[in-house]
Amino acid sequence: MGLLINIDNGGTFTDVCVRDGGRVHHAKSPTTPHDLTQCFVDGLRKASHRLYGSEDLGRLLRETDYLRYSTTAGTNAVVERKGVPVALIVEAGAEADAYGARGASVDSGLWQALVTGEPIGLKVGADGTVDADELTGRVNQALTTGAQRLVIALRTAQAETAVKDLLLEKYPRHLLGAVPFLLSHELIREKDAARRTLTALLNSYLHPGMEHFLYGADRVCKTHRLASPLLIFRNDGDSARVARTTAIKTWGSGPRGGLQGTLAYARHYASPAMVAMDIGGTTTDVAVAVDGCIRRNAVGEIEGARIAFPLPDMHSYGLGGSSVIAAVDGEIRVGPESVGAAPGPACFARGGTAATLTDALLLAGVIAADDYLGGELKLDPARAGAAVGRAVAEPLGLSLEAAVNRMIDAFATRAGSHLRQAIQRTGQSPARATLLAFGGGGPMIVTAIADAAGIRRIIVPHMSAVFSAFGIGFSHLAHEYHQPMPDADALVEAKLAMLERARRDMSGERVDPNDCNYVFSALSCDDGRLEETPLGGRTMLYPGSDTTLCLRAVFQLPTFSLIDDDGAVTGVPVPQGHAALARADGSGQRVPVHQAGALAPGHGAAGPALIQGEYLTCLVGAGWTFRVTPNKDILLEAMQ
């Protein structure tokens, strides 16, 4: 069997995981926003160096069976308003609010970013026909607004099809200057016109930029003879070829990779409730898996705008390693403002002057100044001390050591509160839940966060620093199809039509449709949550306004694997050194330091202790024990 490669293209770093038989290698490369194909290649070259001892991109890709790729480019394009201008044609009479889509997205500024000019009205006859001359005039009007793409969002699919036929006759796609257009009903079968319209606008807004660099990455793979097509990981947890991926499905796909890994870990460690906590530089993302499933919101939201695709029930909070921490009205406030990677925390010495959690952890002795990010970045304690002094110590009349501890406590308290609330929303108890901590900052003060949340069991994955990339390796090649639930008499015919389309699409994925699994279900909404009911071949359901017929077509890919936990403790590891942690009273606490690479399965000890690796820092607090599992994960448990 060949290699399996996963890539998670994040805002700051691009992470790569490579499975070579029973071993997993990983690498990090700085993300290059000006050309995302470059960091794609850089990450692969670094990974090849890890495998072969020298860079050999060609050999790496030739020996790879499957390459799955996730990117935050779509998310960032929406946040930074860097998509392409889109013109919108709606039915005459709906120009003011576009069926309600405008009002749902104008407050956040999203509407203004998506749509250039005002929506343009088009008369539609009672029989779904449109006038060719009027359509030509409306299209020409749309193009004068500077739009690069056109969305047609009419009330019926019949009317949109009539528009499509006329447009293809007037502007054949093989001619230069042809109008790139999207019919909302072709993207998604959705009764709610506002959600359908917003979904089509977002997809068109993102499409050109995504197309440019994803096909650039695809060309790299083809040039170096990757055995199978490049697969794009989506926000529904599945993967597909570039040509079979809609742009909006890449929105939020990076964090979704972490959720795929969470589901695998929940099954592996038999945890009925596992809460995922991904702490990055700017945000903390939280989701809860209950009985091996993560809830999906029936109606996804992007910046408050309701779209026509479900999204996982994941919450993002303004808490991260680069979150600004300051004294405000006698209290310590954490975030949501962030200094990001540039200029970054004060200790980065890149011009940042705000105090952050990273500065506090450096001054507390949790982070080593010379080993941050595998030694790639040297930190400046003096700058960190000056920032903490100005922002927290002096305003509150505290010593530097006391201020540092207060900052760490404030962060842990807020993060713990969010975890506790997330778990309780699912009807579970924090004391019975397992916390899965990953991301660059997830493990750093994880026991303090767990204490604040009331959680007594923690797992820090072996690949915690690149866990979203690792998690992508549990996805399969799949497509999902939806349509409003038909009447009982039309159900069989509808299922056959969906199955025919699914088989055609899976053939387009270059797999044998006969090797795929096809599962029908009925999707319904229960208090905003998506409920899925299996639909047998002879089962008939009565149609409802909120019931959707769903077909999922899956081709099983080889996935990453986990080693069973035997629960054994074989010995206490010998520390490689000691660190002095700053206490609030100014004294130092001497704690053992364990290098992650020196820990073997079965090693275990009691806290306090500090575990450090190339991209890992984990402070084990007093009252906690840790054990290394056969999978080389760190399992932490609160002492009775």
Residue pairs with C-beta under 8 A, 6 or more apart in sequence:
1 21
1 65
1 558
2 63
2 64
2 65
2 227
3 18
3 19
3 20
3 60
3 63
3 64
3 65
4 18
4 19
4 64
4 65
4 66
4 68
4 473
4 558
4 559
4 560
5 16
5 17
5 18
5 19
5 44
5 47
5 60
5 64
5 66
5 67
5 68
6 16
6 17
6 18
6 67
6 68
6 69
6 70
6 233
6 257
6 469
6 470
6 471
6 472
6 473
6 560
7 14
7 15
7 16
7 17
7 40
7 43
7 44
7 67
7 68
7 69
7 70
7 469
7 472
8 14
8 15
8 70
8 71
8 254
8 257
8 466
8 468
8 469
8 472
9 31
9 36
9 39
9 40
9 69
9 70
9 71
9 72
9 73
9 254
10 31
10 72
10 254
10 280
10 468
11 31
11 72
11 76
11 341
12 30
12 31
12 280
12 281
12 340
12 341
13 28
13 29
13 30
13 31
14 28
14 29
14 30
14 31
14 39
14 40
14 42
14 43
15 26
15 27
15 28
15 43
15 465
15 466
15 468
15 469
16 26
16 27
16 28
16 29
16 43
16 44
16 46
16 47
16 466
16 469
17 24
17 25
17 26
17 463
17 466
17 469
17 470
17 472
17 473
17 560
18 24
18 25
18 26
18 47
18 50
18 51
18 60
19 473
19 560
20 51
24 462
24 463
24 470
24 560
25 47
25 50
25 51
26 47
26 50
26 463
26 465
26 466
26 469
26 470
27 43
27 46
27 47
27 49
27 50
28 43
28 46
28 373
28 374
28 465
28 466
28 615
29 39
29 42
29 43
29 46
30 39
30 42
31 39
32 38
32 39
32 42
33 76
35 213
36 71
36 73
36 213
36 216
36 217
37 213
37 216
37 217
37 220
40 69
40 213
40 216
40 217
40 220
41 57
41 220
44 57
44 60
44 61
45 55
45 57
46 55
47 60
48 54
48 55
48 56
48 57
48 59
48 60
49 55
51 60
52 59
52 60
57 224
58 224
58 225
60 224
61 67
61 221
61 224
61 225
61 226
62 224
62 225
62 226
62 227
64 226
64 227
65 227
65 228
65 558
66 228
66 231
66 557
66 558
67 221
67 226
67 228
67 230
67 231
68 231
68 232
68 233
68 239
68 472
68 473
68 475
69 214
69 217
69 230
69 231
69 232
69 233
70 232
70 233
70 250
70 253
70 254
70 256
70 257
70 468
70 469
70 472
71 210
71 213
71 214
71 232
71 250
71 253
71 254
72 253
72 254
73 209
73 210
73 213
73 250
74 206
74 210
74 247
74 248
74 250
74 251
74 252
74 253
75 251
75 252
75 254
76 82
77 83
77 205
77 206
77 209
77 210
78 110
78 113
78 202
78 205
78 206
78 251
78 302
78 303
81 109
81 113
82 209
83 113
83 114
83 205
83 206
83 208
83 209
84 148
84 149
84 204
84 205
84 207
84 208
84 209
85 115
85 116
85 145
85 146
85 147
85 148
85 149
86 114
86 115
86 116
86 147
86 148
86 149
86 150
86 151
86 201
86 204
86 205
87 115
87 116
87 117
87 120
87 142
87 143
87 145
87 147
87 149
87 150
87 151
88 98
88 115
88 119
88 120
88 142
88 150
88 151
88 153
88 197
88 201
89 119
89 120
89 121
89 122
89 138
89 139
89 142
89 150
89 151
89 152
89 153
89 154
89 163
90 98
90 99
90 119
90 120
90 121
90 122
90 153
90 154
90 197
91 121
91 122
91 123
91 124
91 154
91 155
91 159
92 121
92 122
92 123
92 124
93 121
94 119
94 121
94 193
95 118
95 119
95 120
95 121
96 102
96 119
97 103
98 119
98 153
98 194
98 197
99 153
99 155
99 193
99 194
99 197
100 193
100 194
101 111
101 153
101 193
101 194
101 195
101 197
101 198
101 201
101 305
102 111
102 115
102 119
104 194
104 198
104 304
104 305
104 306
105 111
105 114
105 198
105 303
105 304
105 305
106 112
107 304
108 303
108 304
108 305
110 302
110 303
110 304
110 305
113 205
114 201
114 202
114 205
115 201
116 145
116 146
116 147
117 142
117 145
117 146
117 147
120 138
120 141
120 142
121 138
122 130
122 134
122 135
122 138
122 154
122 163
123 130
123 131
123 134
124 130
124 154
124 155
124 156
124 159
128 156
128 158
128 159
128 161
128 162
129 159
129 162
130 159
130 162
130 163
130 166
132 166
132 170
135 163
135 166
135 167
135 170
136 170
139 150
139 167
139 170
139 171
139 179
142 150
143 150
143 179
148 180
148 208
149 180
149 181
149 182
149 204
149 205
149 207
149 208
150 179
150 180
150 181
150 182
150 204
151 181
151 182
151 184
151 197
151 200
151 201
151 204
152 160
152 163
152 164
152 181
152 182
152 183
152 184
153 160
153 184
153 193
153 196
153 197
153 200
153 201
154 160
154 163
154 184
154 185
155 193
156 185
157 183
157 185
157 189
160 183
160 184
160 185
160 186
161 183
163 183
164 181
164 183
167 179
167 181
171 177
171 178
171 179
172 178
180 204
182 200
182 203
182 204
182 207
183 200
184 196
184 197
184 199
184 200
185 196
187 196
187 199
187 200
187 203
187 246
188 196
188 199
188 200
188 308
188 309
188 482
189 482
189 483
189 484
190 196
190 199
190 308
191 484
191 545
192 308
194 306
195 299
195 306
195 307
195 308
196 308
198 305
198 306
198 307
198 308
199 248
199 307
199 308
199 309
202 248
202 251
202 302
202 305
202 307
203 246
203 247
203 248
204 247
206 247
206 248
206 250
206 251
207 247
210 247
210 250
211 247
214 230
214 232
214 242
214 245
215 242
217 230
217 242
218 229
218 230
218 242
221 229
221 230
228 510
229 241
229 242
229 509
229 510
230 241
230 242
231 239
231 240
231 241
231 477
232 239
232 240
232 241
232 242
232 245
232 250
232 253
233 239
233 253
233 256
233 257
233 472
233 475
234 240
234 245
234 249
234 250
234 253
234 256
235 249
235 250
235 251
235 252
235 253
235 256
235 309
235 311
235 312
236 249
236 256
236 309
236 310
236 480
237 256
237 259
237 260
237 312
237 475
238 475
238 476
238 477
238 478
238 479
238 480
238 554
239 472
239 475
239 476
239 477
239 478
239 557
240 477
240 478
240 479
240 509
241 508
241 509
241 510
243 508
244 479
244 505
244 508
244 509
248 307
248 309
249 309
251 302
252 311
252 314
254 468
255 278
255 285
255 314
255 316
255 468
256 312
257 467
257 468
257 469
257 470
257 471
257 472
257 475
258 276
258 278
258 285
258 438
258 439
258 467
258 468
258 471
259 276
259 287
259 289
259 294
259 312
259 314
259 471
260 471
260 472
260 474
260 475
261 438
261 461
261 467
261 468
261 470
261 471
261 474
262 274
262 276
262 287
262 289
262 294
262 436
262 471
263 289
263 292
263 293
263 294
263 474
264 471
264 474
264 560
264 562
265 271
265 274
265 436
265 459
265 461
265 562
266 274
266 289
266 292
266 434
266 436
267 292
268 562
268 564
268 565
268 631
269 434
269 459
269 565
271 289
271 433
271 434
271 457
272 290
272 291
272 428
272 432
273 288
273 289
273 290
273 423
273 426
273 428
273 429
273 432
273 433
273 434
274 288
274 289
274 433
274 434
274 435
274 436
275 286
275 287
275 288
275 289
275 419
275 422
275 423
275 433
275 434
275 435
275 436
275 455
276 285
276 286
276 287
276 288
276 289
276 436
276 438
277 284
277 285
277 286
277 415
277 419
277 435
277 436
277 437
277 438
277 439
277 442
277 446
277 449
278 284
278 285
278 286
278 438
278 439
278 442
278 467
278 468
279 319
279 320
279 321
279 415
279 437
279 439
279 440
279 441
279 442
279 444
280 320
280 321
280 439
280 440
280 441
281 320
281 321
281 322
281 338
281 340
281 341
281 440
281 441
282 318
282 320
282 322
282 323
282 338
282 340
283 316
283 317
283 318
283 319
283 320
284 316
284 317
284 319
284 320
284 415
284 418
285 314
285 315
285 316
285 317
285 439
286 314
286 315
286 316
286 317
286 418
286 419
286 422
287 294
287 312
287 313
287 314
287 315
287 422
288 294
288 295
288 313
288 422
288 423
288 425
288 426
288 428
288 433
290 426
290 427
290 428
294 312
294 313
294 314
295 312
295 313
295 426
295 529
295 530
296 310
296 311
296 312
296 313
296 529
296 530
297 310
297 311
297 312
297 313
297 528
297 529
297 530
298 310
298 523
298 525
298 528
298 529
298 530
298 546
299 306
299 307
299 308
299 310
299 525
299 528
300 306
300 307
300 309
300 310
300 311
301 307
301 311
310 523
310 530
313 529
315 418
315 422
317 335
317 336
317 414
317 415
317 418
318 335
318 336
318 337
318 338
319 334
319 335
319 336
319 411
319 414
319 415
319 418
320 335
320 338
320 357
320 441
321 345
321 356
321 357
321 358
321 440
321 441
321 444
322 338
322 339
322 340
322 341
322 344
322 345
322 356
322 357
322 358
323 334
323 335
323 336
323 337
323 338
323 356
323 357
323 411
324 335
324 337
324 338
324 339
324 354
324 355
324 356
324 391
325 332
325 333
325 334
325 335
325 354
325 355
325 356
325 357
325 360
325 391
325 392
325 407
325 410
325 411
326 332
326 333
326 354
326 355
326 391
326 392
326 395
327 333
327 391
327 392
327 395
327 396
330 396
332 392
332 396
332 406
332 407
332 410
333 410
334 357
334 407
334 410
334 411
334 414
337 354
339 345
339 352
339 354
339 356
342 350
343 350
343 351
343 352
344 350
344 352
345 352
345 354
345 355
345 356
345 358
345 359
345 384
345 387
346 352
346 353
346 354
346 355
346 356
346 359
346 380
346 383
346 384
346 386
346 387
347 358
347 359
347 362
347 369
347 379
347 380
347 381
347 383
347 384
347 387
348 358
348 377
348 379
348 380
349 379
349 380
349 383
352 387
353 387
353 390
354 387
354 391
355 384
355 387
355 388
355 390
355 391
355 392
355 407
356 387
357 407
357 408
357 411
357 441
358 367
358 384
359 383
359 384
359 387
359 388
360 384
360 388
360 404
360 407
360 408
360 411
361 367
361 408
361 444
361 445
361 617
362 369
362 379
362 381
362 384
363 381
363 384
363 385
363 388
363 400
363 401
363 404
363 582
364 404
364 405
364 408
364 581
364 582
365 579
365 580
365 581
365 582
365 588
366 444
366 445
366 579
366 581
366 610
366 617
366 619
367 379
367 444
367 617
368 579
368 612
369 378
369 379
369 380
369 381
370 378
370 379
371 612
372 378
372 379
373 615
374 614
374 615
385 400
388 400
388 403
388 404
388 407
389 400
389 403
392 398
392 403
392 406
392 407
393 399
393 400
393 402
393 403
396 403
396 406
398 406
399 584
399 586
401 582
401 583
401 584
401 585
401 586
402 584
402 585
402 586
404 582
405 582
405 583
405 584
406 584
408 445
408 448
409 448
411 445
412 445
412 448
412 449
412 451
412 452
413 452
415 449
415 452
415 453
416 448
416 449
416 450
416 451
416 452
416 453
416 454
417 452
417 453
419 430
419 435
419 449
419 450
419 452
419 453
419 455
420 430
420 452
420 453
420 454
423 429
423 430
423 433
423 453
423 455
424 430
430 453
430 454
430 455
431 454
431 455
431 456
433 455
433 457
434 455
434 457
434 458
434 459
435 446
435 449
435 450
435 453
435 455
435 457
435 458
435 459
436 458
436 459
436 461
437 443
437 446
437 449
437 458
437 459
437 460
437 464
438 460
438 461
438 463
438 464
438 465
438 467
438 468
439 464
439 465
439 467
439 468
440 465
440 615
442 460
442 464
443 460
443 464
443 611
443 616
443 617
443 618
443 634
444 617
444 618
444 619
445 619
446 458
446 460
446 618
446 619
446 636
447 458
447 607
447 619
447 620
447 621
447 623
447 624
447 636
448 619
448 621
450 456
450 458
450 636
450 638
451 621
451 623
451 638
456 637
456 638
457 635
457 636
457 637
457 638
458 635
458 636
458 637
459 633
459 634
459 635
459 636
460 616
460 618
460 633
460 634
460 636
461 467
461 470
461 633
462 631
462 632
462 633
462 634
463 469
463 470
464 616
465 613
465 614
465 615
465 616
466 615
470 560
473 559
473 560
474 559
474 560
475 557
475 559
476 554
476 555
476 556
476 557
476 559
477 509
477 511
477 554
477 555
477 557
478 552
478 553
478 554
478 555
479 502
479 505
479 506
479 552
479 553
480 550
480 551
480 552
480 553
481 498
481 501
481 502
481 550
481 551
481 552
481 553
482 523
482 548
482 549
482 550
483 494
483 498
483 548
483 549
484 543
484 547
484 548
484 549
485 491
485 522
485 541
485 543
485 544
485 547
485 548
485 549
486 493
486 494
486 543
486 549
487 543
488 540
488 541
488 542
488 543
491 540
491 541
491 549
494 549
495 520
495 549
495 551
498 520
498 549
498 551
499 518
499 551
502 513
502 516
502 518
502 551
502 553
503 513
503 516
503 518
503 553
504 513
505 553
506 513
506 516
506 553
506 555
507 513
509 555
511 555
515 555
516 553
516 554
516 555
517 553
517 554
517 555
517 556
518 551
518 552
518 553
518 554
519 534
519 551
519 552
519 554
520 534
520 535
520 536
520 549
520 550
520 551
521 532
521 533
521 534
521 535
521 550
521 552
522 532
522 533
522 535
522 541
522 547
522 548
522 549
522 550
523 530
523 531
523 532
523 533
523 547
523 548
523 549
523 550
524 530
524 531
524 533
524 544
524 546
524 547
524 548
525 531
525 546
532 550
533 541
535 541
535 549
541 547
562 631
563 629
563 630
563 631
564 630
565 629
565 630
565 631
565 635
566 630
568 601
568 602
569 602
569 603
569 604
569 627
570 600
570 601
570 602
570 603
571 602
571 603
571 604
572 603
572 604
572 605
573 594
573 598
573 599
573 600
573 603
573 604
573 605
575 592
575 593
575 594
575 609
576 593
576 594
576 595
576 598
577 592
577 593
578 590
578 591
578 592
578 593
579 590
579 591
579 593
579 610
580 588
580 589
580 590
581 588
581 589
581 590
581 591
581 608
581 610
581 619
582 588
582 589
583 589
589 608
591 608
591 609
591 610
592 605
592 609
592 610
593 609
593 610
593 611
593 612
594 605
594 609
594 610
594 611
594 612
595 611
595 612
595 613
596 611
596 612
596 613
596 614
596 616
597 613
597 614
599 611
599 628
599 632
599 634
600 628
601 628
601 629
601 630
601 631
601 632
602 627
602 628
603 627
603 628
604 625
604 626
604 627
604 628
605 625
605 626
606 624
606 625
606 626
606 639
607 620
607 621
607 622
607 623
607 624
607 625
607 626
608 619
608 620
608 621
608 622
609 619
609 620
609 626
610 617
610 618
610 619
610 620
611 617
611 618
611 619
611 620
611 626
611 634
612 618
618 634
620 626
620 636
623 638
623 639
624 636
624 637
624 638
624 639
625 636
625 637
625 639
626 634
626 635
626 636
627 634
627 635
627 636
627 637
628 634
628 635
629 635
